[in-house]
């Protein structure tokens, strides 16, 4: 999971000229937060922990304003 996070952070830094540091991307980008939450929700969903996946997805939507279904495959 941490390898994916490193790749995501590097990708944002490469594509967004306003991103000044990895720490800034990690702490201030709601899209990155939503992706992290989605990875957790998707892992729960894939282990048939459907309620937990939905709950994590719901918390993510509340915190970021971005909704991604826990069963969605990204990438």
mmCIF file of the N, C-alpha and C atoms, coordinates in Angstrom:
data_MODEL
# 
_entry.id   MODEL 
# 
loop_
_atom_site.group_PDB 
_atom_site.id 
_atom_site.type_symbol 
_atom_site.label_atom_id 
_atom_site.label_alt_id 
_atom_site.label_comp_id 
_atom_site.label_asym_id 
_atom_site.label_entity_id 
_atom_site.label_seq_id 
_atom_site.pdbx_PDB_ins_code 
_atom_site.Cartn_x 
_atom_site.Cartn_y 
_atom_site.Cartn_z 
_atom_site.occupancy 
_atom_site.B_iso_or_equiv 
_atom_site.pdbx_formal_charge 
_atom_site.auth_seq_id 
_atom_site.auth_comp_id 
_atom_site.auth_asym_id 
_atom_site.auth_atom_id 
_atom_site.pdbx_PDB_model_num 
ATOM 1   N N  . UNK A 1 1  ? 0.817   -1.189 0.000   1.00 0.00 ? 1  UNK A N  1 
ATOM 2   C CA . UNK A 1 1  ? 0.000   0.000  0.000   1.00 0.00 ? 1  UNK A CA 1 
ATOM 3   C C  . UNK A 1 1  ? 0.872   1.270  0.000   1.00 0.00 ? 1  UNK A C  1 
ATOM 4   N N  . UNK A 1 2  ? 1.968   1.249  0.742   1.00 0.00 ? 2  UNK A N  1 
ATOM 5   C CA . UNK A 1 2  ? 2.816   2.440  0.806   1.00 0.00 ? 2  UNK A CA 1 
ATOM 6   C C  . UNK A 1 2  ? 3.513   2.711  -0.517  1.00 0.00 ? 2  UNK A C  1 
ATOM 7   N N  . UNK A 1 3  ? 3.795   1.660  -1.280  1.00 0.00 ? 3  UNK A N  1 
ATOM 8   C CA . UNK A 1 3  ? 4.406   1.855  -2.591  1.00 0.00 ? 3  UNK A CA 1 
ATOM 9   C C  . UNK A 1 3  ? 3.433   2.590  -3.511  1.00 0.00 ? 3  UNK A C  1 
ATOM 10  N N  . UNK A 1 4  ? 2.152   2.199  -3.467  1.00 0.00 ? 4  UNK A N  1 
ATOM 11  C CA . UNK A 1 4  ? 1.136   2.898  -4.262  1.00 0.00 ? 4  UNK A CA 1 
ATOM 12  C C  . UNK A 1 4  ? 1.026   4.354  -3.831  1.00 0.00 ? 4  UNK A C  1 
ATOM 13  N N  . UNK A 1 5  ? 1.088   4.594  -2.531  1.00 0.00 ? 5  UNK A N  1 
ATOM 14  C CA . UNK A 1 5  ? 1.003   5.968  -2.025  1.00 0.00 ? 5  UNK A CA 1 
ATOM 15  C C  . UNK A 1 5  ? 2.171   6.806  -2.534  1.00 0.00 ? 5  UNK A C  1 
ATOM 16  N N  . UNK A 1 6  ? 3.364   6.240  -2.498  1.00 0.00 ? 6  UNK A N  1 
ATOM 17  C CA . UNK A 1 6  ? 4.540   6.960  -3.019  1.00 0.00 ? 6  UNK A CA 1 
ATOM 18  C C  . UNK A 1 6  ? 4.359   7.295  -4.501  1.00 0.00 ? 6  UNK A C  1 
ATOM 19  N N  . UNK A 1 7  ? 3.844   6.331  -5.263  1.00 0.00 ? 7  UNK A N  1 
ATOM 20  C CA . UNK A 1 7  ? 3.612   6.560  -6.690  1.00 0.00 ? 7  UNK A CA 1 
ATOM 21  C C  . UNK A 1 7  ? 2.559   7.646  -6.909  1.00 0.00 ? 7  UNK A C  1 
ATOM 22  N N  . UNK A 1 8  ? 1.495   7.612  -6.129  1.00 0.00 ? 8  UNK A N  1 
ATOM 23  C CA . UNK A 1 8  ? 0.438   8.620  -6.258  1.00 0.00 ? 8  UNK A CA 1 
ATOM 24  C C  . UNK A 1 8  ? 0.965   10.017 -5.951  1.00 0.00 ? 8  UNK A C  1 
ATOM 25  N N  . UNK A 1 9  ? 1.730   10.129 -4.881  1.00 0.00 ? 9  UNK A N  1 
ATOM 26  C CA . UNK A 1 9  ? 2.277   11.429 -4.501  1.00 0.00 ? 9  UNK A CA 1 
ATOM 27  C C  . UNK A 1 9  ? 3.232   11.947 -5.572  1.00 0.00 ? 9  UNK A C  1 
ATOM 28  N N  . UNK A 1 10 ? 4.065   11.068 -6.092  1.00 0.00 ? 10 UNK A N  1 
ATOM 29  C CA . UNK A 1 10 ? 5.000   11.466 -7.155  1.00 0.00 ? 10 UNK A CA 1 
ATOM 30  C C  . UNK A 1 10 ? 4.234   11.892 -8.405  1.00 0.00 ? 10 UNK A C  1 
ATOM 31  N N  . UNK A 1 11 ? 3.168   11.195 -8.717  1.00 0.00 ? 11 UNK A N  1 
ATOM 32  C CA . UNK A 1 11 ? 2.365   11.519 -9.891  1.00 0.00 ? 11 UNK A CA 1 
ATOM 33  C C  . UNK A 1 11 ? 1.740   12.907 -9.772  1.00 0.00 ? 11 UNK A C  1 
ATOM 34  N N  . UNK A 1 12 ? 1.199   13.211 -8.598  1.00 0.00 ? 12 UNK A N  1 
ATOM 35  C CA . UNK A 1 12 ? 0.609   14.536 -8.395  1.00 0.00 ? 12 UNK A CA 1 
ATOM 36  C C  . UNK A 1 12 ? 1.689   15.610 -8.503  1.00 0.00 ? 12 UNK A C  1 
ATOM 37  N N  . UNK A 1 13 ? 2.824   15.374 -7.892  1.00 0.00 ? 13 UNK A N  1 
ATOM 38  C CA . UNK A 1 13 ? 3.912   16.368 -7.938  1.00 0.00 ? 13 UNK A CA 1 
ATOM 39  C C  . UNK A 1 13 ? 4.365   16.628 -9.367  1.00 0.00 ? 13 UNK A C  1 
ATOM 40  N N  . UNK A 1 14 ? 4.416   15.567 -10.194 1.00 0.00 ? 14 UNK A N  1 
ATOM 41  C CA . UNK A 1 14 ? 4.846   15.719 -11.586 1.00 0.00 ? 14 UNK A CA 1 
ATOM 42  C C  . UNK A 1 14 ? 3.826   16.498 -12.416 1.00 0.00 ? 14 UNK A C  1 
ATOM 43  N N  . UNK A 1 15 ? 2.537   16.281 -12.145 1.00 0.00 ? 15 UNK A N  1 
ATOM 44  C CA . UNK A 1 15 ? 1.487   16.837 -12.992 1.00 0.00 ? 15 UNK A CA 1 
ATOM 45  C C  . UNK A 1 15 ? 0.954   18.196 -12.534 1.00 0.00 ? 15 UNK A C  1 
ATOM 46  N N  . UNK A 1 16 ? 1.126   18.529 -11.269 1.00 0.00 ? 16 UNK A N  1 
ATOM 47  C CA . UNK A 1 16 ? 0.565   19.774 -10.746 1.00 0.00 ? 16 UNK A CA 1 
ATOM 48  C C  . UNK A 1 16 ? 1.678   20.775 -10.455 1.00 0.00 ? 16 UNK A C  1 
ATOM 49  N N  . UNK A 1 17 ? 1.775   21.813 -11.261 1.00 0.00 ? 17 UNK A N  1 
ATOM 50  C CA . UNK A 1 17 ? 2.849   22.787 -11.042 1.00 0.00 ? 17 UNK A CA 1 
ATOM 51  C C  . UNK A 1 17 ? 2.684   23.573 -9.732  1.00 0.00 ? 17 UNK A C  1 
ATOM 52  N N  . UNK A 1 18 ? 1.494   23.563 -9.149  1.00 0.00 ? 18 UNK A N  1 
ATOM 53  C CA . UNK A 1 18 ? 1.272   24.278 -7.888  1.00 0.00 ? 18 UNK A CA 1 
ATOM 54  C C  . UNK A 1 18 ? 1.738   23.468 -6.676  1.00 0.00 ? 18 UNK A C  1 
ATOM 55  N N  . UNK A 1 19 ? 1.979   22.176 -6.868  1.00 0.00 ? 19 UNK A N  1 
ATOM 56  C CA . UNK A 1 19 ? 2.425   21.319 -5.759  1.00 0.00 ? 19 UNK A CA 1 
ATOM 57  C C  . UNK A 1 19 ? 3.884   21.612 -5.466  1.00 0.00 ? 19 UNK A C  1 
ATOM 58  N N  . UNK A 1 20 ? 4.144   22.135 -4.269  1.00 0.00 ? 20 UNK A N  1 
ATOM 59  C CA . UNK A 1 20 ? 5.507   22.539 -3.932  1.00 0.00 ? 20 UNK A CA 1 
ATOM 60  C C  . UNK A 1 20 ? 6.287   21.469 -3.197  1.00 0.00 ? 20 UNK A C  1 
ATOM 61  N N  . UNK A 1 21 ? 5.585   20.535 -2.533  1.00 0.00 ? 21 UNK A N  1 
ATOM 62  C CA . UNK A 1 21 ? 6.292   19.487 -1.803  1.00 0.00 ? 21 UNK A CA 1 
ATOM 63  C C  . UNK A 1 21 ? 5.393   18.266 -1.657  1.00 0.00 ? 21 UNK A C  1 
ATOM 64  N N  . UNK A 1 22 ? 6.027   17.147 -1.380  1.00 0.00 ? 22 UNK A N  1 
ATOM 65  C CA . UNK A 1 22 ? 5.274   15.911 -1.156  1.00 0.00 ? 22 UNK A CA 1 
ATOM 66  C C  . UNK A 1 22 ? 4.419   16.039 0.093   1.00 0.00 ? 22 UNK A C  1 
ATOM 67  N N  . UNK A 1 23 ? 4.945   16.692 1.118   1.00 0.00 ? 23 UNK A N  1 
ATOM 68  C CA . UNK A 1 23 ? 4.178   16.887 2.344   1.00 0.00 ? 23 UNK A CA 1 
ATOM 69  C C  . UNK A 1 23 ? 2.915   17.707 2.075   1.00 0.00 ? 23 UNK A C  1 
ATOM 70  N N  . UNK A 1 24 ? 3.032   18.723 1.242   1.00 0.00 ? 24 UNK A N  1 
ATOM 71  C CA . UNK A 1 24 ? 1.869   19.530 0.889   1.00 0.00 ? 24 UNK A CA 1 
ATOM 72  C C  . UNK A 1 24 ? 0.816   18.681 0.178   1.00 0.00 ? 24 UNK A C  1 
ATOM 73  N N  . UNK A 1 25 ? 1.241   17.859 -0.758  1.00 0.00 ? 25 UNK A N  1 
ATOM 74  C CA . UNK A 1 25 ? 0.312   16.998 -1.486  1.00 0.00 ? 25 UNK A CA 1 
ATOM 75  C C  . UNK A 1 25 ? -0.360  16.023 -0.518  1.00 0.00 ? 25 UNK A C  1 
ATOM 76  N N  . UNK A 1 26 ? 0.410   15.434 0.366   1.00 0.00 ? 26 UNK A N  1 
ATOM 77  C CA . UNK A 1 26 ? -0.121  14.455 1.308   1.00 0.00 ? 26 UNK A CA 1 
ATOM 78  C C  . UNK A 1 26 ? -1.117  15.076 2.286   1.00 0.00 ? 26 UNK A C  1 
ATOM 79  N N  . UNK A 1 27 ? -0.881  16.307 2.694   1.00 0.00 ? 27 UNK A N  1 
ATOM 80  C CA . UNK A 1 27 ? -1.716  16.904 3.733   1.00 0.00 ? 27 UNK A CA 1 
ATOM 81  C C  . UNK A 1 27 ? -2.817  17.826 3.218   1.00 0.00 ? 27 UNK A C  1 
ATOM 82  N N  . UNK A 1 28 ? -2.702  18.325 1.994   1.00 0.00 ? 28 UNK A N  1 
ATOM 83  C CA . UNK A 1 28 ? -3.626  19.367 1.537   1.00 0.00 ? 28 UNK A CA 1 
ATOM 84  C C  . UNK A 1 28 ? -4.426  19.039 0.281   1.00 0.00 ? 28 UNK A C  1 
ATOM 85  N N  . UNK A 1 29 ? -4.283  17.865 -0.269  1.00 0.00 ? 29 UNK A N  1 
ATOM 86  C CA . UNK A 1 29 ? -4.978  17.523 -1.507  1.00 0.00 ? 29 UNK A CA 1 
ATOM 87  C C  . UNK A 1 29 ? -6.106  16.532 -1.226  1.00 0.00 ? 29 UNK A C  1 
ATOM 88  N N  . UNK A 1 30 ? -7.367  16.981 -1.276  1.00 0.00 ? 30 UNK A N  1 
ATOM 89  C CA . UNK A 1 30 ? -8.480  16.083 -0.966  1.00 0.00 ? 30 UNK A CA 1 
ATOM 90  C C  . UNK A 1 30 ? -8.587  14.902 -1.934  1.00 0.00 ? 30 UNK A C  1 
ATOM 91  N N  . UNK A 1 31 ? -8.138  15.071 -3.166  1.00 0.00 ? 31 UNK A N  1 
ATOM 92  C CA . UNK A 1 31 ? -8.160  13.953 -4.107  1.00 0.00 ? 31 UNK A CA 1 
ATOM 93  C C  . UNK A 1 31 ? -7.253  12.822 -3.659  1.00 0.00 ? 31 UNK A C  1 
ATOM 94  N N  . UNK A 1 32 ? -6.112  13.165 -3.098  1.00 0.00 ? 32 UNK A N  1 
ATOM 95  C CA . UNK A 1 32 ? -5.189  12.157 -2.568  1.00 0.00 ? 32 UNK A CA 1 
ATOM 96  C C  . UNK A 1 32 ? -5.806  11.496 -1.349  1.00 0.00 ? 32 UNK A C  1 
ATOM 97  N N  . UNK A 1 33 ? -6.440  12.299 -0.491  1.00 0.00 ? 33 UNK A N  1 
ATOM 98  C CA . UNK A 1 33 ? -7.098  11.731 0.692   1.00 0.00 ? 33 UNK A CA 1 
ATOM 99  C C  . UNK A 1 33 ? -8.197  10.751 0.270   1.00 0.00 ? 33 UNK A C  1 
ATOM 100 N N  . UNK A 1 34 ? -8.991  11.145 -0.728  1.00 0.00 ? 34 UNK A N  1 
ATOM 101 C CA . UNK A 1 34 ? -10.060 10.274 -1.211  1.00 0.00 ? 34 UNK A CA 1 
ATOM 102 C C  . UNK A 1 34 ? -9.498  8.972  -1.767  1.00 0.00 ? 34 UNK A C  1 
ATOM 103 N N  . UNK A 1 35 ? -8.389  9.044  -2.456  1.00 0.00 ? 35 UNK A N  1 
ATOM 104 C CA . UNK A 1 35 ? -7.761  7.846  -3.015  1.00 0.00 ? 35 UNK A CA 1 
ATOM 105 C C  . UNK A 1 35 ? -7.256  6.919  -1.912  1.00 0.00 ? 35 UNK A C  1 
ATOM 106 N N  . UNK A 1 36 ? -6.658  7.476  -0.870  1.00 0.00 ? 36 UNK A N  1 
ATOM 107 C CA . UNK A 1 36 ? -6.189  6.668  0.258   1.00 0.00 ? 36 UNK A CA 1 
ATOM 108 C C  . UNK A 1 36 ? -7.371  5.975  0.929   1.00 0.00 ? 36 UNK A C  1 
ATOM 109 N N  . UNK A 1 37 ? -8.433  6.747  1.198   1.00 0.00 ? 37 UNK A N  1 
ATOM 110 C CA . UNK A 1 37 ? -9.622  6.154  1.800   1.00 0.00 ? 37 UNK A CA 1 
ATOM 111 C C  . UNK A 1 37 ? -10.211 5.078  0.892   1.00 0.00 ? 37 UNK A C  1 
ATOM 112 N N  . UNK A 1 38 ? -10.220 5.346  -0.428  1.00 0.00 ? 38 UNK A N  1 
ATOM 113 C CA . UNK A 1 38 ? -10.774 4.353  -1.352  1.00 0.00 ? 38 UNK A CA 1 
ATOM 114 C C  . UNK A 1 38 ? -9.979  3.045  -1.301  1.00 0.00 ? 38 UNK A C  1 
ATOM 115 N N  . UNK A 1 39 ? -8.676  3.152  -1.238  1.00 0.00 ? 39 UNK A N  1 
ATOM 116 C CA . UNK A 1 39 ? -7.862  1.936  -1.173  1.00 0.00 ? 39 UNK A CA 1 
ATOM 117 C C  . UNK A 1 39 ? -8.215  1.121  0.070   1.00 0.00 ? 39 UNK A C  1 
ATOM 118 N N  . UNK A 1 40 ? -8.441  1.792  1.203   1.00 0.00 ? 40 UNK A N  1 
ATOM 119 C CA . UNK A 1 40 ? -8.837  1.086  2.428   1.00 0.00 ? 40 UNK A CA 1 
ATOM 120 C C  . UNK A 1 40 ? -10.226 0.473  2.281   1.00 0.00 ? 40 UNK A C  1 
ATOM 121 N N  . UNK A 1 41 ? -11.165 1.258  1.753   1.00 0.00 ? 41 UNK A N  1 
ATOM 122 C CA . UNK A 1 41 ? -12.535 0.777  1.564   1.00 0.00 ? 41 UNK A CA 1 
ATOM 123 C C  . UNK A 1 41 ? -12.571 -0.378 0.569   1.00 0.00 ? 41 UNK A C  1 
ATOM 124 N N  . UNK A 1 42 ? -11.811 -0.266 -0.491  1.00 0.00 ? 42 UNK A N  1 
ATOM 125 C CA . UNK A 1 42 ? -11.782 -1.308 -1.518  1.00 0.00 ? 42 UNK A CA 1 
ATOM 126 C C  . UNK A 1 42 ? -11.183 -2.610 -0.975  1.00 0.00 ? 42 UNK A C  1 
ATOM 127 N N  . UNK A 1 43 ? -10.174 -2.480 -0.120  1.00 0.00 ? 43 UNK A N  1 
ATOM 128 C CA . UNK A 1 43 ? -9.588  -3.677 0.501   1.00 0.00 ? 43 UNK A CA 1 
ATOM 129 C C  . UNK A 1 43 ? -10.613 -4.372 1.380   1.00 0.00 ? 43 UNK A C  1 
ATOM 130 N N  . UNK A 1 44 ? -11.369 -3.608 2.144   1.00 0.00 ? 44 UNK A N  1 
ATOM 131 C CA . UNK A 1 44 ? -12.420 -4.206 2.978   1.00 0.00 ? 44 UNK A CA 1 
ATOM 132 C C  . UNK A 1 44 ? -13.486 -4.852 2.103   1.00 0.00 ? 44 UNK A C  1 
ATOM 133 N N  . UNK A 1 45 ? -13.891 -4.169 1.050   1.00 0.00 ? 45 UNK A N  1 
ATOM 134 C CA . UNK A 1 45 ? -14.918 -4.678 0.140   1.00 0.00 ? 45 UNK A CA 1 
ATOM 135 C C  . UNK A 1 45 ? -14.465 -6.006 -0.488  1.00 0.00 ? 45 UNK A C  1 
ATOM 136 N N  . UNK A 1 46 ? -13.207 -6.061 -0.875  1.00 0.00 ? 46 UNK A N  1 
ATOM 137 C CA . UNK A 1 46 ? -12.666 -7.266 -1.494  1.00 0.00 ? 46 UNK A CA 1 
ATOM 138 C C  . UNK A 1 46 ? -12.564 -8.447 -0.539  1.00 0.00 ? 46 UNK A C  1 
ATOM 139 N N  . UNK A 1 47 ? -12.609 -8.171 0.751   1.00 0.00 ? 47 UNK A N  1 
ATOM 140 C CA . UNK A 1 47 ? -12.583 -9.240 1.767   1.00 0.00 ? 47 UNK A CA 1 
ATOM 141 C C  . UNK A 1 47 ? -13.985 -9.532 2.302   1.00 0.00 ? 47 UNK A C  1 
ATOM 142 N N  . UNK A 1 48 ? -14.993 -9.114 1.520   1.00 0.00 ? 48 UNK A N  1 
ATOM 143 C CA . UNK A 1 48 ? -16.408 -9.316 1.864   1.00 0.00 ? 48 UNK A CA 1 
ATOM 144 C C  . UNK A 1 48 ? -16.818 -8.615 3.151   1.00 0.00 ? 48 UNK A C  1 
ATOM 145 N N  . UNK A 1 49 ? -16.111 -7.562 3.514   1.00 0.00 ? 49 UNK A N  1 
ATOM 146 C CA . UNK A 1 49 ? -16.483 -6.717 4.651   1.00 0.00 ? 49 UNK A CA 1 
ATOM 147 C C  . UNK A 1 49 ? -17.217 -5.499 4.081   1.00 0.00 ? 49 UNK A C  1 
ATOM 148 N N  . UNK A 1 50 ? -18.398 -5.778 3.522   1.00 0.00 ? 50 UNK A N  1 
ATOM 149 C CA . UNK A 1 50 ? -19.116 -4.764 2.763   1.00 0.00 ? 50 UNK A CA 1 
ATOM 150 C C  . UNK A 1 50 ? -19.515 -3.561 3.619   1.00 0.00 ? 50 UNK A C  1 
ATOM 151 N N  . UNK A 1 51 ? -19.997 -3.815 4.836   1.00 0.00 ? 51 UNK A N  1 
ATOM 152 C CA . UNK A 1 51 ? -20.383 -2.703 5.700   1.00 0.00 ? 51 UNK A CA 1 
ATOM 153 C C  . UNK A 1 51 ? -19.187 -1.808 5.983   1.00 0.00 ? 51 UNK A C  1 
ATOM 154 N N  . UNK A 1 52 ? -18.066 -2.412 6.315   1.00 0.00 ? 52 UNK A N  1 
ATOM 155 C CA . UNK A 1 52 ? -16.871 -1.635 6.618   1.00 0.00 ? 52 UNK A CA 1 
ATOM 156 C C  . UNK A 1 52 ? -16.418 -0.824 5.405   1.00 0.00 ? 52 UNK A C  1 
ATOM 157 N N  . UNK A 1 53 ? -16.450 -1.444 4.231   1.00 0.00 ? 53 UNK A N  1 
ATOM 158 C CA . UNK A 1 53 ? -16.090 -0.728 3.005   1.00 0.00 ? 53 UNK A CA 1 
ATOM 159 C C  . UNK A 1 53 ? -16.988 0.469  2.764   1.00 0.00 ? 53 UNK A C  1 
ATOM 160 N N  . UNK A 1 54 ? -18.296 0.268  2.942   1.00 0.00 ? 54 UNK A N  1 
ATOM 161 C CA . UNK A 1 54 ? -19.251 1.367  2.777   1.00 0.00 ? 54 UNK A CA 1 
ATOM 162 C C  . UNK A 1 54 ? -19.027 2.454  3.816   1.00 0.00 ? 54 UNK A C  1 
ATOM 163 N N  . UNK A 1 55 ? -18.752 2.044  5.047   1.00 0.00 ? 55 UNK A N  1 
ATOM 164 C CA . UNK A 1 55 ? -18.545 3.016  6.117   1.00 0.00 ? 55 UNK A CA 1 
ATOM 165 C C  . UNK A 1 55 ? -17.309 3.869  5.852   1.00 0.00 ? 55 UNK A C  1 
ATOM 166 N N  . UNK A 1 56 ? -16.213 3.238  5.475   1.00 0.00 ? 56 UNK A N  1 
ATOM 167 C CA . UNK A 1 56 ? -14.986 3.987  5.164   1.00 0.00 ? 56 UNK A CA 1 
ATOM 168 C C  . UNK A 1 56 ? -15.244 4.932  3.986   1.00 0.00 ? 56 UNK A C  1 
ATOM 169 N N  . UNK A 1 57 ? -15.979 4.465  2.997   1.00 0.00 ? 57 UNK A N  1 
ATOM 170 C CA . UNK A 1 57 ? -16.318 5.302  1.853   1.00 0.00 ? 57 UNK A CA 1 
ATOM 171 C C  . UNK A 1 57 ? -17.167 6.499  2.285   1.00 0.00 ? 57 UNK A C  1 
ATOM 172 N N  . UNK A 1 58 ? -18.093 6.268  3.189   1.00 0.00 ? 58 UNK A N  1 
ATOM 173 C CA . UNK A 1 58 ? -18.958 7.331  3.687   1.00 0.00 ? 58 UNK A CA 1 
ATOM 174 C C  . UNK A 1 58 ? -18.144 8.380  4.462   1.00 0.00 ? 58 UNK A C  1 
ATOM 175 N N  . UNK A 1 59 ? -17.244 7.926  5.312   1.00 0.00 ? 59 UNK A N  1 
ATOM 176 C CA . UNK A 1 59 ? -16.375 8.845  6.063   1.00 0.00 ? 59 UNK A CA 1 
ATOM 177 C C  . UNK A 1 59 ? -15.530 9.660  5.087   1.00 0.00 ? 59 UNK A C  1 
ATOM 178 N N  . UNK A 1 60 ? -15.019 9.003  4.061   1.00 0.00 ? 60 UNK A N  1 
ATOM 179 C CA . UNK A 1 60 ? -14.221 9.691  3.049   1.00 0.00 ? 60 UNK A CA 1 
ATOM 180 C C  . UNK A 1 60 ? -15.036 10.783 2.364   1.00 0.00 ? 60 UNK A C  1 
ATOM 181 N N  . UNK A 1 61 ? -16.270 10.466 2.000   1.00 0.00 ? 61 UNK A N  1 
ATOM 182 C CA . UNK A 1 61 ? -17.127 11.459 1.333   1.00 0.00 ? 61 UNK A CA 1 
ATOM 183 C C  . UNK A 1 61 ? -17.396 12.642 2.251   1.00 0.00 ? 61 UNK A C  1 
ATOM 184 N N  . UNK A 1 62 ? -17.622 12.363 3.532   1.00 0.00 ? 62 UNK A N  1 
ATOM 185 C CA . UNK A 1 62 ? -17.869 13.425 4.498   1.00 0.00 ? 62 UNK A CA 1 
ATOM 186 C C  . UNK A 1 62 ? -16.645 14.348 4.625   1.00 0.00 ? 62 UNK A C  1 
ATOM 187 N N  . UNK A 1 63 ? -15.453 13.756 4.671   1.00 0.00 ? 63 UNK A N  1 
ATOM 188 C CA . UNK A 1 63 ? -14.231 14.534 4.885   1.00 0.00 ? 63 UNK A CA 1 
ATOM 189 C C  . UNK A 1 63 ? -13.715 15.230 3.626   1.00 0.00 ? 63 UNK A C  1 
ATOM 190 N N  . UNK A 1 64 ? -13.902 14.597 2.462   1.00 0.00 ? 64 UNK A N  1 
ATOM 191 C CA . UNK A 1 64 ? -13.305 15.134 1.238   1.00 0.00 ? 64 UNK A CA 1 
ATOM 192 C C  . UNK A 1 64 ? -14.318 15.709 0.248   1.00 0.00 ? 64 UNK A C  1 
ATOM 193 N N  . UNK A 1 65 ? -15.576 15.311 0.371   1.00 0.00 ? 65 UNK A N  1 
ATOM 194 C CA . UNK A 1 65 ? -16.575 15.717 -0.604  1.00 0.00 ? 65 UNK A CA 1 
ATOM 195 C C  . UNK A 1 65 ? -16.513 14.902 -1.880  1.00 0.00 ? 65 UNK A C  1 
ATOM 196 N N  . UNK A 1 66 ? -15.705 13.862 -1.885  1.00 0.00 ? 66 UNK A N  1 
ATOM 197 C CA . UNK A 1 66 ? -15.515 13.019 -3.067  1.00 0.00 ? 66 UNK A CA 1 
ATOM 198 C C  . UNK A 1 66 ? -16.048 11.627 -2.748  1.00 0.00 ? 66 UNK A C  1 
ATOM 199 N N  . UNK A 1 67 ? -16.928 11.125 -3.616  1.00 0.00 ? 67 UNK A N  1 
ATOM 200 C CA . UNK A 1 67 ? -17.522 9.814  -3.385  1.00 0.00 ? 67 UNK A CA 1 
ATOM 201 C C  . UNK A 1 67 ? -16.995 8.816  -4.411  1.00 0.00 ? 67 UNK A C  1 
ATOM 202 N N  . UNK A 1 68 ? -16.414 7.726  -3.909  1.00 0.00 ? 68 UNK A N  1 
ATOM 203 C CA . UNK A 1 68 ? -15.941 6.635  -4.763  1.00 0.00 ? 68 UNK A CA 1 
ATOM 204 C C  . UNK A 1 68 ? -16.503 5.353  -4.164  1.00 0.00 ? 68 UNK A C  1 
ATOM 205 N N  . UNK A 1 69 ? -17.260 4.609  -4.943  1.00 0.00 ? 69 UNK A N  1 
ATOM 206 C CA . UNK A 1 69 ? -17.836 3.351  -4.442  1.00 0.00 ? 69 UNK A CA 1 
ATOM 207 C C  . UNK A 1 69 ? -16.705 2.396  -4.074  1.00 0.00 ? 69 UNK A C  1 
ATOM 208 N N  . UNK A 1 70 ? -16.822 1.705  -2.933  1.00 0.00 ? 70 UNK A N  1 
ATOM 209 C CA . UNK A 1 70 ? -15.739 0.812  -2.507  1.00 0.00 ? 70 UNK A CA 1 
ATOM 210 C C  . UNK A 1 70 ? -15.484 -0.357 -3.456  1.00 0.00 ? 70 UNK A C  1 
ATOM 211 N N  . UNK A 1 71 ? -16.452 -0.675 -4.302  1.00 0.00 ? 71 UNK A N  1 
ATOM 212 C CA . UNK A 1 71 ? -16.255 -1.752 -5.262  1.00 0.00 ? 71 UNK A CA 1 
ATOM 213 C C  . UNK A 1 71 ? -15.617 -1.290 -6.564  1.00 0.00 ? 71 UNK A C  1 
ATOM 214 N N  . UNK A 1 72 ? -15.450 0.014  -6.723  1.00 0.00 ? 72 UNK A N  1 
ATOM 215 C CA . UNK A 1 72 ? -14.883 0.564  -7.963  1.00 0.00 ? 72 UNK A CA 1 
ATOM 216 C C  . UNK A 1 72 ? -13.416 0.171  -8.103  1.00 0.00 ? 72 UNK A C  1 
ATOM 217 N N  . UNK A 1 73 ? -13.043 -0.153 -9.336  1.00 0.00 ? 73 UNK A N  1 
ATOM 218 C CA . UNK A 1 73 ? -11.645 -0.467 -9.648  1.00 0.00 ? 73 UNK A CA 1 
ATOM 219 C C  . UNK A 1 73 ? -11.054 0.772  -10.321 1.00 0.00 ? 73 UNK A C  1 
ATOM 220 N N  . UNK A 1 74 ? -9.984  1.306  -9.737  1.00 0.00 ? 74 UNK A N  1 
ATOM 221 C CA . UNK A 1 74 ? -9.344  2.504  -10.269 1.00 0.00 ? 74 UNK A CA 1 
ATOM 222 C C  . UNK A 1 74 ? -7.984  2.117  -10.846 1.00 0.00 ? 74 UNK A C  1 
ATOM 223 N N  . UNK A 1 75 ? -7.740  2.573  -12.049 1.00 0.00 ? 75 UNK A N  1 
ATOM 224 C CA . UNK A 1 75 ? -6.441  2.314  -12.653 1.00 0.00 ? 75 UNK A CA 1 
ATOM 225 C C  . UNK A 1 75 ? -6.425  1.210  -13.651 1.00 0.00 ? 75 UNK A C  1 
# 
